[in-house]
Amino acid sequence: MPDQHSYLSNKEKKNCTGCGACSFVCKHHAIDMREDIEGFFFPDINKNLCTRCGLCIKSCPIAFSQQNTKDNREFYLATTPISEYFSKSATIGVCTMLAESIINTGGVVYGAWLDETTLKCKHICISTLPDIEKIRNSKYTQSEIHQCLRDVENNLKSGKTVLFVGTPCQIAGLKSFLFHAYNNLYTIDLICHGVYSYKILQEEVKYWGKIYNGVINNFRFRSKRVYPWERGGVINFDVTNKKNKVEHIEILGSYSPTYRCYAYSGNGINYNLRLSCYHCQFRAEERYGDITVGDSWFMKKNFPEIFSGENNRNGISLLLINTSKGHDIMNMISQKLNLFKLEKSQAFVQPALLPTNRVIPVERAELYGKLLKEDYGELVNRLLGIDIRMLYKKSISHSRESKFKKLKKIVKKHVLGYDTSNKE
């Protein structure tokens, strides 16, 4: 049995994605998913209950992966003219469109929901259109899916149509747990850069609470209210001060301690990922979902006519249709999209779609080891050799100066009666 790559055999944390398939497939209830000191889940075997049947190893997606890819694949760049989708979505809202279609036909949808009280993320089942708002937008912190695996199976066995949205390793874990290929299961795997612990997110929210001296609510990871889609990640939240006044804040990812460690370090190193993300075997051309969806980063140079104007503000998605079932559900929403067909070589260009074997940085252990012992911002500043707060203050000052100059020109032109467009 090829089990040498399984965490259950060697206790190597890089060999576990935390999907929970092994725990819920065990008929003897010998495996529990337990949270480690960093905030990630790993299986823990009760040797007194284990019969060594090997079923847990067979269900491990690291040891036995199940790709979906067929020969009739198609690849697209996609935009939408419908503001109700792109305005509230990280990109253009493809997952929202598909969720609506599945629910409207009597099905259910599973997606990641962020509990804003605990700042923990977990997969939930939704069956009404209003509840789609709970699972919209990017989370980046790892979502717990193991609690809903049995529920997915029960819905499938009852004949319900199920749409499951998750990272590639989560889709692989779900299919490994199910063993059986269900015709009523549709899956979307997201283009995934990696995930970090909810403990990082908790410290990020505390960090901004201190800076703004208020209570943080409605914390989100992507927004287009101020910055266009092409600017990438935008931390945004509402802050309530001591006078009970609420202000909405938008912050570029490069000024966030978490984003700096996650994707904006400037040196290509990722400092805060789950250990398995550095050696992810699910980042490859062979996909696990019926459809793959994500941002179309690194493609602007080859398609300047698409990456222009309103598209740059509203968003451009990359879609990989991997199976015949993927084609079926894409037909449900094709009228809501503008599609631009790609060759395979044109689609697979961004690192998050390509195989990886990244070095685990030594700073990662210190980041998680001192996360609760040191001021979060100061910890990241020291590890990365920067001053994030100073960079953010400079950005605010520059923004205010730019706004003042624009206002000054408007006043001179429309109030004083002369044009300053050719001056300064």
VEXBA-974754 format. One record per residue (C-alpha): residue in three letters; x, y, z. Coordinates in nm, 4 decimals, m for minus. Each point is the difference from the previous one (the first is absolute). Layout:
<pts>
> ALA/X/Y/Z
...
</pts>
This chain:
<pts>
> MET/0.0000/0.0000/0.0000
> PRO/0.1603/0.3330/m0.1098
> ASP/m0.0483/0.1745/0.3347
> GLN/0.3462/0.1504/0.0456
> HIS/m0.1324/0.3457/m0.0891
> SER/m0.2764/m0.0006/0.2604
> TYR/0.0222/0.1942/0.3256
> LEU/m0.1670/m0.2984/0.1676
> SER/0.3091/m0.2042/m0.0774
> ASN/0.2875/0.2415/0.0529
> LYS/m0.1420/0.2921/0.2061
> GLU/0.1509/0.2445/m0.2485
> LYS/m0.2241/0.3056/0.0171
> LYS/0.0863/0.0963/m0.3566
> ASN/m0.1896/m0.3166/m0.1030
> CYS/m0.3352/0.1064/0.1428
> THR/m0.2442/0.2576/m0.1366
> GLY/m0.2436/m0.0327/0.2919
> CYS/m0.2891/m0.1168/m0.2192
> GLY/m0.1281/m0.2467/0.2616
> ALA/m0.0814/m0.2803/m0.2454
> CYS/0.1905/m0.2547/0.2094
> SER/m0.1902/0.0930/0.3158
> PHE/m0.3496/m0.0249/m0.1421
> VAL/0.0628/m0.3112/m0.2065
> CYS/0.1132/m0.1955/0.3090
> LYS/m0.2791/m0.2377/0.1002
> HIS/0.1475/m0.0468/0.3468
> HIS/0.0139/0.3723/0.0853
> ALA/0.3680/m0.0397/0.0737
> ILE/0.1123/0.3295/m0.1563
> ASP/m0.0756/0.3513/0.1230
> MET/0.0997/0.3245/m0.1717
> ARG/0.1912/0.2049/0.2544
> GLU/0.1307/0.3534/m0.0211
> ASP/0.3745/0.0467/0.0433
> ILE/0.1720/0.2946/0.1663
> GLU/0.0009/0.1968/m0.3273
> GLY/m0.3757/m0.0397/m0.0497
> PHE/0.0025/m0.2679/m0.2724
> PHE/m0.1875/m0.3321/0.0210
> PHE/0.1741/m0.3393/m0.0164
> PRO/m0.1312/m0.3547/0.0561
> ASP/0.0691/m0.1626/0.3366
> ILE/m0.0338/m0.3803/0.0222
> ASN/m0.1327/m0.1750/0.3091
> LYS/0.2090/m0.3175/m0.0066
> ASN/m0.2423/m0.1758/0.2329
> LEU/m0.2802/0.0320/m0.2581
> CYS/0.2067/m0.0432/m0.3174
> THR/m0.0251/m0.3415/m0.1701
> ARG/0.2674/0.0825/m0.2616
> CYS/m0.2429/m0.0644/m0.2840
> GLY/0.1747/0.2587/m0.2185
> LEU/m0.3185/0.1762/m0.1093
> CYS/0.1320/0.3338/0.1274
> ILE/0.3088/m0.0290/m0.2214
> LYS/m0.2133/m0.0834/m0.3035
> SER/m0.2079/0.3129/0.0607
> CYS/0.3015/0.2327/0.0208
> PRO/0.0147/0.2259/m0.3069
> ILE/0.3757/0.0415/0.0455
> ALA/0.0459/m0.3766/m0.0399
> PHE/m0.2825/m0.0646/m0.2484
> SER/m0.0920/0.3096/m0.2010
> GLN/m0.3022/0.0004/m0.2318
> GLN/0.0261/0.2434/m0.2872
> ASN/m0.2971/0.0750/m0.2224
> THR/0.1638/0.1311/m0.3127
> LYS/m0.1327/m0.1269/m0.3329
> ASP/0.0871/0.0661/m0.3628
> ASN/m0.2829/0.2444/m0.0741
> ARG/0.1408/0.2812/0.2106
> GLU/m0.0487/0.3667/m0.0867
> PHE/0.1678/0.3117/0.1368
> TYR/m0.1323/0.3561/0.0135
> LEU/0.0498/0.3492/0.1245
> ALA/m0.3349/0.1291/0.1221
> THR/m0.1584/0.3344/0.0871
> THR/m0.3555/0.0974/0.0834
> PRO/m0.1970/0.3199/m0.0664
> ILE/m0.2299/m0.0674/0.2970
> SER/0.0952/0.2204/0.2957
> GLU/m0.1894/m0.2036/0.2603
> TYR/0.2599/m0.2722/m0.0552
> PHE/0.3315/0.1810/m0.0470
> SER/m0.0612/0.2792/0.2545
> LYS/m0.0204/m0.2307/0.3033
> SER/0.2301/m0.2762/m0.1180
> ALA/0.3774/m0.0391/0.0137
> THR/0.0014/m0.0225/m0.3783
> ILE/m0.3210/m0.0333/m0.2058
> GLY/m0.2167/m0.2350/0.2089
> VAL/0.0092/m0.3255/m0.2000
> CYS/m0.0495/m0.2091/0.3149
> THR/m0.2939/0.2205/0.1004
> MET/m0.1610/m0.0466/m0.3412
> LEU/0.0382/m0.3789/0.0215
> ALA/m0.1250/m0.0081/0.3599
> GLU/m0.3156/0.1863/m0.1057
> SER/m0.0599/m0.2444/m0.2847
> ILE/0.0414/m0.3070/0.2221
> ILE/m0.2254/0.1391/0.2753
> ASN/m0.2645/0.1036/m0.2535
> THR/m0.0207/m0.3635/m0.1139
> GLY/m0.0488/m0.1258/0.3566
> GLY/0.3626/m0.0817/0.0766
> VAL/0.2348/0.1001/0.2808
> VAL/0.3374/0.1700/0.0009
> TYR/0.3017/m0.0401/0.2277
> GLY/0.2481/0.2839/0.0371
> ALA/0.2293/0.1725/0.2475
> TRP/m0.1598/0.2249/0.2629
> LEU/0.1971/0.2296/0.2306
> ASP/m0.1291/0.0225/0.3559
> GLU/0.0722/0.3641/0.0798
> THR/m0.0232/m0.0616/0.3739
> THR/0.2758/m0.2623/0.0179
> LEU/0.1574/0.0816/m0.3399
> LYS/0.0026/m0.3721/m0.0735
> CYS/m0.0994/m0.1194/m0.3450
> LYS/m0.2019/m0.3129/m0.0692
> HIS/m0.2051/m0.1531/m0.2792
> ILE/m0.3760/0.0247/0.0352
> CYS/m0.2994/m0.1178/m0.1999
> ILE/m0.2375/0.2594/m0.1453
> SER/m0.3305/m0.0539/m0.1765
> THR/m0.1463/0.3505/m0.0397
> LEU/0.1070/0.2894/m0.2226
> PRO/0.0508/0.2544/0.2836
> ASP/0.2435/m0.2377/0.1710
> ILE/0.2358/0.0175/m0.2984
> GLU/0.1335/0.3235/0.1520
> LYS/0.1462/m0.2080/0.2842
> ILE/0.2379/m0.1859/m0.2306
> ARG/0.0955/0.2791/m0.2418
> ASN/0.3430/0.1623/m0.0205
> SER/0.3488/m0.1381/0.0683
> LYS/0.1027/m0.1295/0.3443
> TYR/0.3642/m0.1164/m0.0395
> THR/0.0001/m0.1417/0.3524
> GLN/m0.0537/m0.3771/0.0020
> SER/m0.3602/m0.1134/0.0103
> GLU/m0.1034/m0.3040/0.2022
> ILE/m0.1817/m0.2440/m0.2292
> HIS/0.0166/m0.3198/0.2027
> GLN/m0.3136/0.0860/0.1988
> CYS/m0.2154/0.0017/m0.3147
> LEU/0.1315/m0.3083/m0.1865
> ARG/m0.2683/m0.2317/0.1363
> ASP/m0.2683/0.2594/m0.0700
> VAL/0.1124/0.0236/m0.3642
> GLU/m0.0199/m0.3778/m0.0299
> ASN/m0.3502/m0.0113/0.1517
> ASN/m0.1270/0.2674/m0.2405
> LEU/0.1481/m0.1840/m0.2971
> LYS/m0.1537/m0.3310/0.1064
> SER/m0.3389/0.1667/0.0415
> GLY/0.0143/0.1145/m0.3630
> LYS/0.0738/0.3668/0.0640
> THR/0.2092/0.1869/m0.2532
> VAL/0.3119/0.1207/0.1819
> LEU/0.2452/0.2715/m0.1028
> PHE/0.3216/m0.0005/0.2056
> VAL/0.2434/0.2923/m0.0246
> GLY/0.3457/m0.0275/0.1536
> THR/0.3742/m0.0164/m0.0470
> PRO/0.1381/m0.2836/m0.2184
> CYS/0.1123/m0.2002/0.3049
> GLN/m0.3465/0.0363/0.1550
> ILE/m0.1664/m0.1295/m0.3169
> ALA/0.2474/m0.2889/m0.0068
> GLY/m0.0696/m0.0729/0.3674
> LEU/m0.3761/0.0020/m0.0556
> LYS/0.0262/m0.2453/m0.2900
> SER/0.2388/m0.2228/0.1929
> PHE/m0.2475/m0.0155/0.2859
> LEU/m0.2977/m0.0740/m0.2263
> PHE/0.1801/m0.2729/m0.1979
> HIS/m0.3041/m0.0119/m0.2286
> ALA/m0.0416/0.2315/m0.3011
> TYR/m0.3393/0.1704/0.0337
> ASN/m0.1682/0.1382/m0.3106
> ASN/m0.1759/0.2618/0.2145
> LEU/0.3261/0.1427/0.1402
> TYR/0.1535/0.3040/m0.1700
> THR/0.3291/0.1432/0.1188
> ILE/0.1885/0.3267/m0.0447
> ASP/0.3643/0.0138/0.0986
> LEU/0.1446/0.3444/0.0574
> ILE/0.3370/0.1155/m0.1294
> CYS/0.1811/m0.0179/0.3327
> HIS/0.3147/0.1793/0.1116
> GLY/m0.0032/m0.1781/0.3378
> VAL/m0.1757/0.0487/0.3351
> TYR/0.0960/0.1309/0.3413
> SER/m0.1357/m0.0541/0.3519
> TYR/m0.2963/0.1814/0.1506
> LYS/0.2345/0.1067/0.2815
> ILE/0.1784/0.2226/m0.2521
> LEU/m0.3322/0.1569/m0.0927
> GLN/m0.0892/0.0622/0.3642
> GLU/0.3257/0.1895/0.0480
> GLU/m0.0539/0.1971/m0.3221
> VAL/m0.3358/0.1280/0.1255
> LYS/0.1512/0.0895/0.3391
> TYR/0.2778/0.1864/m0.1820
> TRP/m0.2417/0.2285/m0.1864
> GLY/m0.2129/0.0412/0.3106
> LYS/0.3025/0.1465/0.1791
> ILE/0.0934/0.2284/m0.2886
> TYR/m0.3521/0.1427/m0.0290
> ASN/m0.0740/m0.0227/0.3728
> GLY/m0.3382/m0.1595/m0.0611
> VAL/m0.1977/m0.3191/m0.0491
> ILE/0.0431/m0.1737/m0.3379
> ASN/m0.3040/m0.1498/m0.1752
> ASN/m0.0824/m0.1330/m0.3484
> PHE/0.3615/m0.0942/m0.0663
> ARG/0.0498/m0.0985/m0.3653
> PHE/0.2891/m0.0906/m0.2267
> ARG/m0.0959/0.1474/m0.3352
> SER/m0.1831/0.3160/m0.1010
> LYS/m0.0482/0.2279/m0.3003
> ARG/m0.1670/0.2929/0.1757
> VAL/0.3187/0.2077/m0.0098
> TYR/0.2644/m0.1934/m0.1929
> PRO/m0.0545/m0.1844/m0.3302
> TRP/0.0206/m0.3790/m0.0311
> GLU/0.3404/0.0199/m0.1676
> ARG/0.1546/0.1276/0.3274
> GLY/m0.0519/m0.3466/0.1520
> GLY/m0.0664/m0.0644/0.3688
> VAL/m0.1653/0.2782/0.1997
> ILE/m0.0541/m0.0368/0.3746
> ASN/m0.3247/0.1795/0.0834
> PHE/m0.2119/0.0315/0.3118
> ASP/m0.2234/0.2263/0.2081
> VAL/0.1438/0.1535/0.3154
> THR/m0.2145/0.1325/0.2833
> ASN/0.1774/0.2572/0.2176
> LYS/m0.0641/0.0967/0.3630
> LYS/m0.2628/0.2530/m0.1097
> ASN/m0.1868/m0.2829/m0.1750
> LYS/0.0770/0.1482/m0.3421
> VAL/0.0463/m0.2567/m0.2788
> GLU/0.2556/0.0507/m0.2763
> HIS/0.0723/m0.2284/m0.2955
> ILE/0.3701/m0.0639/m0.0636
> GLU/0.1708/m0.1311/m0.3162
> ILE/0.3669/m0.1065/0.0169
> LEU/0.2196/m0.1411/m0.2760
> GLY/0.1439/m0.3429/0.0742
> SER/0.3582/0.1229/0.0030
> TYR/m0.0755/0.1958/0.3228
> SER/m0.1444/m0.3023/0.1813
> PRO/0.2286/m0.2169/0.2198
> THR/m0.1864/m0.3135/m0.1044
> TYR/0.0015/0.0797/m0.3717
> ARG/0.3711/0.0905/0.0224
> CYS/0.0722/m0.3490/0.1294
> TYR/m0.2504/m0.1635/m0.2345
> ALA/0.0502/0.1519/m0.3442
> TYR/0.1555/0.3465/0.0109
> SER/0.3407/m0.0641/0.1567
> GLY/0.1760/0.1343/m0.3089
> ASN/0.2418/m0.2919/m0.0111
> GLY/m0.2382/m0.2744/m0.1068
> ILE/0.0176/m0.1739/0.3378
> ASN/m0.3190/m0.1052/0.1793
> TYR/0.0468/0.0109/0.3755
> ASN/m0.3279/m0.1110/0.1556
> LEU/m0.1394/m0.2969/m0.1973
> ARG/m0.1058/m0.3403/0.1234
> LEU/0.3001/m0.2305/m0.0360
> SER/m0.1684/m0.2151/m0.2663
> CYS/m0.0465/0.3088/m0.2199
> TYR/0.3735/0.0288/m0.0591
> HIS/0.0017/m0.3467/m0.1563
> CYS/m0.3505/0.0018/m0.1451
> GLN/m0.0640/m0.2880/m0.2376
> PHE/m0.3371/0.1472/m0.0966
> ARG/0.1480/0.2961/m0.1875
> ALA/0.0260/m0.1500/m0.3470
> GLU/m0.1567/m0.0038/m0.3454
> GLU/m0.1960/m0.3090/0.1029
> ARG/m0.2887/0.1403/0.2036
> TYR/m0.2384/m0.1388/0.2615
> GLY/m0.3121/0.2087/m0.0571
> ASP/m0.2442/m0.0118/m0.2878
> ILE/0.0862/0.3679/m0.0399
> THR/0.3010/0.1998/0.1151
> VAL/m0.0592/0.3695/0.0763
> GLY/0.2296/0.2820/0.1037
> ASP/0.1578/0.3343/m0.0763
> SER/0.1768/0.0334/m0.3342
> TRP/0.3293/0.1296/0.1350
> PHE/0.3134/0.0042/m0.2206
> MET/m0.2045/0.0081/m0.3225
> LYS/m0.0284/0.3716/m0.0707
> LYS/0.3043/0.0197/m0.2288
> ASN/m0.1394/m0.2587/m0.2420
> PHE/m0.3553/0.1393/m0.0092
> PRO/0.0221/0.3811/0.0219
> GLU/m0.3326/0.0437/m0.1800
> ILE/m0.1798/m0.1895/0.2775
> PHE/0.1986/0.1451/0.2901
> SER/m0.1113/0.3571/m0.0509
> GLY/m0.2641/0.2526/0.1028
> GLU/m0.2894/m0.1250/0.2099
> ASN/0.1313/m0.3575/m0.0036
> ASN/0.3019/0.1080/0.2043
> ARG/m0.2310/0.1579/0.2552
> ASN/m0.2745/m0.2613/0.0106
> GLY/0.2042/m0.3188/m0.0333
> ILE/0.1090/m0.2698/m0.2435
> SER/m0.0278/m0.3680/0.0937
> LEU/0.1874/m0.2994/m0.1292
> LEU/m0.2283/m0.3004/m0.0574
> LEU/0.1137/m0.3562/m0.0624
> ILE/m0.2817/m0.2346/m0.0977
> ASN/0.1394/m0.3411/0.0868
> THR/m0.2834/m0.2521/m0.0476
> SER/m0.3279/m0.0568/m0.1801
> LYS/m0.1788/0.0886/0.3253
> GLY/0.1971/0.3220/0.0004
> HIS/m0.1343/0.0772/m0.3469
> ASP/m0.3537/m0.0768/0.1207
> ILE/0.0006/0.2469/0.2874
> MET/0.1869/0.2664/m0.1982
> ASN/m0.2857/m0.0079/m0.2504
> MET/m0.2265/0.1127/0.2843
> ILE/0.1793/0.3361/0.0284
> SER/0.1616/0.0568/m0.3405
> GLN/m0.2492/0.2766/m0.0873
> LYS/0.1302/0.2023/0.2954
> LEU/0.3592/m0.0095/m0.1196
> ASN/0.2223/0.1348/m0.2735
> LEU/0.2331/m0.2886/m0.0861
> PHE/0.3355/0.0124/m0.1807
> LYS/0.1325/m0.3423/m0.0927
> LEU/0.3613/m0.0915/0.0777
> GLU/0.2465/m0.2684/m0.0952
> LYS/0.1202/m0.2204/0.2845
> SER/0.3468/0.1539/m0.0107
> GLN/m0.1543/0.3469/0.0367
> ALA/m0.2068/m0.1023/0.3029
> PHE/0.2698/m0.1612/0.2135
> VAL/0.2366/0.2886/0.0629
> GLN/m0.0459/0.1123/0.3606
> PRO/0.2009/m0.1720/0.2759
> ALA/m0.3111/m0.1014/0.1971
> LEU/m0.0919/m0.2372/m0.2846
> LEU/0.3420/m0.1578/m0.0381
> PRO/0.1774/m0.2707/0.2041
> THR/0.1922/0.1321/0.2978
> ASN/0.2619/m0.1102/0.2468
> ARG/0.0671/0.3221/0.1860
> VAL/0.2538/0.0265/0.2785
> ILE/m0.1560/0.0374/0.3436
> PRO/0.1553/0.3248/0.1288
> VAL/0.1699/m0.0115/0.3385
> GLU/m0.1948/0.3134/0.0984
> ARG/m0.3252/m0.1968/m0.0147
> ALA/0.0741/m0.1901/0.3227
> GLU/0.0727/0.3241/0.1841
> LEU/m0.3096/0.1680/m0.1439
> TYR/m0.2319/m0.2689/0.1364
> GLY/0.2085/m0.0649/0.3113
> LYS/m0.0132/0.3622/0.1189
> LEU/m0.3371/0.0941/m0.1484
> LEU/m0.1719/0.0344/0.3364
> LYS/0.3060/0.1204/0.1900
> GLU/0.0978/0.3058/m0.2024
> ASP/m0.1804/0.2920/m0.1614
> TYR/m0.1069/m0.1376/m0.3386
> GLY/0.1040/0.3003/m0.2069
> GLU/0.3383/0.0266/0.1732
> LEU/0.0558/m0.3733/m0.0434
> VAL/m0.0583/0.0173/m0.3760
> ASN/0.2060/0.3187/m0.0303
> ARG/0.2946/m0.1679/0.1732
> LEU/m0.0201/m0.3240/m0.1974
> LEU/m0.0342/0.1736/m0.3379
> GLY/0.2249/0.2976/0.0769
> ILE/m0.2583/0.2687/m0.0804
> ASP/m0.2229/0.2538/0.1732
> ILE/m0.3529/m0.0717/m0.1186
> ARG/m0.1616/0.2681/0.2132
> MET/0.2302/0.2684/m0.1389
> LEU/m0.0706/m0.1158/m0.3569
> TYR/m0.3725/0.0218/0.0698
> LYS/0.0286/0.3487/0.1504
> LYS/0.1896/0.1179/m0.3080
> SER/m0.2683/m0.1465/m0.2267
> ILE/m0.2735/0.1857/0.1915
> SER/0.1961/0.3252/m0.0204
> HIS/0.0569/m0.0443/m0.3748
> SER/m0.3680/m0.0816/m0.0553
> ARG/m0.1151/0.3094/0.1888
> GLU/0.2464/0.2178/m0.1925
> SER/m0.1241/m0.1375/m0.3341
> LYS/m0.3634/0.0598/0.0972
> PHE/0.0811/0.3553/0.1092
> LYS/0.1712/0.0756/m0.3332
> LYS/m0.2989/m0.1323/m0.1938
> LEU/m0.2413/0.2033/0.2131
> LYS/0.2161/0.3109/m0.0462
> LYS/m0.0131/m0.0379/m0.3797
> ILE/m0.3772/m0.0448/0.0058
> VAL/m0.0449/0.3126/0.2117
> LYS/0.2234/0.2081/m0.2287
> LYS/m0.1747/m0.1221/m0.3146
> HIS/m0.3639/0.0116/0.1075
> VAL/m0.0003/0.2657/0.2722
> LEU/0.2757/0.2395/m0.1027
> GLY/m0.0704/m0.0526/m0.3693
> TYR/0.3318/m0.1101/m0.1524
> ASP/0.1514/m0.3301/m0.1095
> THR/0.3128/m0.1344/0.1739
> SER/0.0303/m0.3231/m0.1957
> ASN/0.3144/0.1159/m0.1810
> LYS/0.1662/0.1503/0.3051
> GLU/0.2171/m0.1394/0.2793
</pts>
